[in-house]
């Protein structure tokens, strides 16, 4: 147990530093993320429409980019679902998380980029493990398998994009080292009726 925890502690130390810095400077952290994202999206259809290249301050962003409802944003999502590149995010979006239908009882499609998988969803998992390991350094959690229950995904019509449960998208894109500690395996986890 000791050696595994030591390896995980070393791996998670940088994550804890990021967490602690974000706690000390939450506004600065949010602004950094905002402007990194604006920079990455400035050459997209959406970024050009709202002149992301001119945005240098939070106030300018608030002034220039309207708050919208999903229905206002849906035409952009439909373009991306049909395989169009550089719509609201740089490159082609391959994955769309399908909601269960909330406000108007219709399902919504949430674009999932490679960056959002890594910088949001997987980062949250790493943060969770870092916080847990920091609070319980003698844990034996890393010595056992983890039960995983996922959803399903399917190909969207004739386009080379996929949609489905967020859990299925996450499982389908997990790095190999995360896959080693999960049961059932990826193939079984992604079956729609297992």
FENURUR-V775537 format. One record per pair of residues at least 24 apart in sequence whose C-alpha atoms are under 10 Angstrom apart, sorted by the first residue. I is the first residue (numbers start at 0). J is the second residue. D is the distance in Angstrom with one decimal. If there is no record, write none. Layout:
BEGIN
((I,J,D) (I,J,D))
END
This chain:
BEGIN
((0,137,8.0) (0,138,8.1) (0,139,6.2) (0,140,9.2) (0,141,8.1) (0,142,6.9) (1,136,9.4) (1,137,7.6) (1,138,9.2) (1,139,8.8) (3,139,8.8) (3,140,9.9) (3,141,7.1) (3,142,7.7) (4,132,8.1) (4,136,7.2) (4,137,7.3) (4,138,7.6) (4,139,7.8) (4,140,9.0) (4,141,7.3) (4,142,9.0) (5,136,8.8) (5,137,9.6) (7,128,9.0) (7,129,8.5) (7,132,8.1) (7,136,9.7) (7,141,8.4) (8,128,9.7) (8,129,7.7) (8,132,7.0) (8,133,7.9) (8,136,8.0) (10,125,9.6) (10,129,8.7) (11,125,7.5) (11,126,8.1) (11,128,7.7) (11,129,5.2) (11,130,8.7) (11,132,8.2) (11,133,8.7) (12,129,7.4) (12,130,10.0) (12,132,9.8) (12,133,8.8) (13,129,9.1) (14,122,8.8) (14,125,7.4) (14,126,6.5) (14,127,9.8) (14,128,9.4) (14,129,6.5) (14,130,8.9) (15,125,9.7) (15,126,7.5) (15,128,9.9) (15,129,6.2) (15,130,7.2) (15,132,9.9) (15,133,8.1) (16,129,10.0) (17,126,9.2) (18,126,7.7) (18,129,9.1) (18,130,8.8) (30,56,8.7) (30,57,7.3) (33,57,8.4) (33,60,9.3) (34,60,9.5) (36,88,8.7) (36,89,9.9) (37,88,9.4) (38,89,10.0) (39,87,9.9) (39,88,7.2) (39,89,6.5) (39,90,10.0) (40,85,7.9) (40,86,8.7) (40,87,6.6) (40,88,5.1) (40,89,5.7) (40,90,9.5) (41,85,9.5) (41,87,8.9) (41,88,8.5) (41,89,8.4) (42,85,7.3) (42,86,8.9) (42,87,9.0) (42,88,8.4) (42,89,7.2) (42,90,10.0) (43,84,8.2) (43,85,4.6) (43,86,5.2) (43,87,5.6) (43,88,6.1) (43,89,6.1) (43,90,8.6) (44,75,8.5) (44,84,9.1) (44,85,6.3) (44,86,4.9) (44,87,6.3) (44,88,8.5) (44,89,9.4) (45,72,9.8) (45,75,7.9) (45,85,8.4) (45,86,6.1) (45,87,5.2) (45,88,8.2) (46,85,9.2) (46,86,8.4) (46,87,6.9) (46,88,8.4) (46,89,9.7) (47,86,9.8) (47,87,9.6) (69,102,9.6) (69,107,7.9) (69,108,9.4) (69,109,9.6) (70,103,9.8) (70,107,9.2) (73,107,8.5) (73,108,8.4) (73,109,9.6) (76,107,9.6) (76,108,7.3) (76,109,7.8) (76,110,7.1) (77,108,8.7) (77,110,10.0) (79,110,8.1) (79,158,10.0) (79,160,8.6) (80,108,8.7) (80,109,9.9) (80,110,8.3) (80,155,7.8) (80,156,9.8) (80,158,7.5) (80,159,8.5) (80,160,6.2) (80,161,8.1) (80,162,8.7) (81,155,8.3) (81,156,8.8) (81,157,8.4) (81,158,5.6) (81,159,7.7) (81,160,7.2) (82,155,10.0) (82,157,9.7) (82,158,6.1) (82,159,6.4) (82,160,6.5) (83,158,9.7) (88,112,7.8) (88,114,9.8) (91,159,9.9) (91,160,9.0) (92,159,9.6) (92,160,7.3) (92,161,9.2) (93,158,9.7) (93,159,7.1) (93,160,4.6) (93,161,6.1) (93,162,8.4) (94,152,9.3) (94,154,9.7) (94,155,9.8) (94,159,9.5) (94,160,6.0) (94,161,5.0) (94,162,5.7) (94,163,8.1) (94,165,9.1) (94,168,7.1) (94,169,10.0) (95,152,9.3) (95,155,9.6) (95,160,7.8) (95,161,6.2) (95,162,4.5) (95,163,6.6) (95,164,8.4) (95,165,8.0) (95,168,8.2) (96,152,8.8) (96,161,8.6) (96,162,5.6) (96,163,5.3) (96,164,5.5) (96,165,4.9) (96,166,8.6) (96,167,8.8) (96,168,7.4) (96,169,9.8) (97,152,9.1) (97,161,9.9) (97,162,6.2) (97,163,5.2) (97,164,5.7) (97,165,7.1) (98,162,10.0) (98,163,8.4) (98,164,7.4) (98,165,8.4) (99,164,8.9) (108,162,7.7) (108,163,8.7) (108,164,10.0) (109,162,9.0) (109,163,9.9) (109,165,9.1) (110,162,9.1) (111,162,9.5) (111,165,8.8) (111,168,8.5) (111,169,9.7) (113,172,9.1) (116,168,8.8) (116,169,7.2) (116,172,8.1) (116,173,9.1) (117,169,9.8) (117,172,9.6) (117,173,9.5) (120,165,9.7) (120,169,7.8) (121,169,8.1) (121,172,9.8) (121,173,8.3) (121,174,9.7) (141,180,8.2) (142,180,8.7) (143,180,7.1) (143,181,9.0) (144,178,9.9) (144,179,8.3) (144,180,4.8) (144,181,5.5) (144,182,6.5) (144,183,9.5) (145,177,9.8) (145,178,9.7) (145,179,9.5) (145,180,6.0) (145,181,4.8) (145,182,6.0) (145,183,8.7) (146,180,8.8) (146,181,6.0) (146,182,5.2) (146,183,6.9) (146,184,9.7) (146,188,9.9) (147,180,9.7) (147,181,6.2) (147,182,5.9) (147,183,6.5) (147,184,8.5) (147,185,9.2) (147,188,7.1) (148,181,9.7) (148,182,8.6) (148,183,7.9) (148,185,10.0) (148,187,9.4) (148,188,6.1) (148,189,8.6) (148,193,9.7) (149,183,9.7) (149,185,9.0) (149,187,9.1) (149,188,5.4) (149,189,6.1) (149,190,8.4) (149,191,8.8) (149,193,9.8) (150,188,7.3) (150,189,6.0) (150,190,7.5) (150,191,6.6) (150,192,9.1) (150,193,9.8) (151,188,8.2) (151,189,5.2) (151,190,6.2) (151,191,5.1) (151,192,8.7) (152,189,7.5) (152,190,8.8) (152,191,8.0) (153,191,9.7) (164,189,9.9) (167,191,9.7))
END
